[in-house]
Amino acid sequence: MIHQARWASVARARAHSSYSDPIRRLYFDQTRRDRNRDTAVAVCRKEWPGYPELGQDCDEFPFASTYEGAARSRPEYDGTPYGMFSVRAINSPDNQEAGRRLGTWYGDDRIIDADPFFLRITQ
């Protein structure tokens, strides 16, 4: 299980992560997005019990809104080995703002279901 305190190391943590292995937006399958989030939250609850009462959210990478999210290891998806995701309890307003910005980017740049994209981790 990957639980990184520094997000800069997340990109290197993904198995076979390279320019030929992008993450892809997940739009139509709400059940899978929910499973991505639920899988990530279960790890946050284990690692940081009571984090919501501290005003924190469970942040995850790859995002719950991608096919590569935390539930990817389920047999009905692609069966990637469990644990190829990262979570961290972070300040709720910061996480909510990041989610809004991601959603805005998806819309503004017309990133539709299964569209591949890359993130550049700079710090």
C-alpha positions in Angstrom: 0.0 0.0 0.0 1.3 3.4 -0.9 0.6 6.2 1.6 2.8 9.1 0.5 3.2 12.2 2.7 4.8 14.0 -0.2 2.7 14.2 -3.4 5.8 14.6 -5.5 6.6 11.0 -5.1 3.2 9.8 -6.2 3.8 9.9 -9.9 6.8 7.6 -9.6 4.8 5.3 -7.4 2.4 4.2 -10.1 3.3 0.9 -11.7 4.6 1.3 -15.2 3.9 5.1 -15.1 5.3 6.7 -18.2 4.3 8.9 -21.1 2.8 5.8 -22.7 0.6 5.1 -19.6 -1.7 8.1 -19.0 -4.6 8.4 -16.6 -8.0 8.6 -18.2 -11.1 10.5 -17.1 -14.0 8.4 -15.8 -17.3 10.2 -16.5 -20.2 7.9 -17.2 -19.8 5.2 -14.6 -20.9 6.7 -11.3 -20.7 3.3 -9.5 -17.0 3.0 -10.4 -16.3 6.6 -9.2 -18.1 5.8 -5.9 -16.0 2.6 -5.6 -12.8 4.5 -6.2 -13.7 7.0 -3.5 -14.9 4.3 -1.1 -11.7 2.3 -1.5 -9.6 5.4 -0.8 -11.7 6.5 2.2 -11.4 3.1 3.8 -7.6 3.5 3.8 -7.8 7.0 5.1 -10.1 5.9 8.0 -7.6 3.2 8.9 -4.5 5.4 8.7 -6.1 8.6 10.2 -9.0 7.6 12.4 -11.3 10.6 13.1 -9.8 12.7 10.3 -13.3 14.1 9.3 -13.8 15.5 12.8 -10.5 17.4 12.3 -11.9 19.2 9.2 -10.1 17.0 6.8 -11.0 15.1 3.6 -9.5 12.0 2.1 -7.4 13.1 -0.9 -6.5 10.3 -3.4 -4.3 9.8 -6.4 -5.1 8.7 -9.0 -8.3 10.7 -8.8 -11.6 9.0 -8.1 -12.7 10.5 -11.4 -10.3 8.4 -13.4 -10.3 4.8 -14.5 -7.0 4.4 -12.6 -8.6 5.2 -9.3 -8.3 3.2 -6.1 -10.9 0.5 -7.1 -8.9 -0.4 -10.2 -7.8 -3.6 -8.6 -11.3 -5.0 -8.6 -11.7 -8.1 -10.9 -14.5 -6.4 -12.8 -12.2 -3.6 -13.8 -8.7 -4.3 -14.9 -7.3 -6.2 -11.9 -4.3 -4.1 -11.3 -2.6 -5.2 -8.1 -4.3 -3.6 -5.0 -2.5 -0.7 -3.5 -1.5 1.2 -6.6 -2.9 4.4 -5.3 -2.1 7.0 -2.7 -4.2 8.6 0.0 -3.8 11.3 2.6 -6.1 13.1 5.0 -5.8 16.8 4.1 -7.5 20.1 4.9 -11.0 19.9 3.6 -11.3 23.4 2.1 -8.0 22.8 0.2 -9.2 19.4 -1.1 -12.6 20.8 -2.1 -10.9 23.6 -4.0 -8.6 21.2 -5.8 -11.6 19.1 -6.8 -13.5 22.1 -8.1 -10.4 23.1 -10.2 -10.1 19.6 -11.6 -13.8 19.6 -12.6 -13.5 23.0 -14.2 -10.4 21.9 -16.2 -12.3 18.8 -17.3 -15.1 21.0 -18.6 -13.1 23.8 -20.0 -10.8 21.6 -21.9 -13.6 19.2 -22.9 -11.9 16.1 -21.3 -14.5 13.5 -21.9 -14.9 9.9 -20.7 -11.8 7.8 -21.3 -9.8 10.8 -22.6 -6.1 10.3 -21.5 -4.2 13.0 -19.8 -0.9 13.4 -17.8 0.0 15.5 -14.8 3.2 17.2 -14.3 4.3 17.0 -10.6 6.5 20.0 -10.0 7.0 20.0 -6.3 
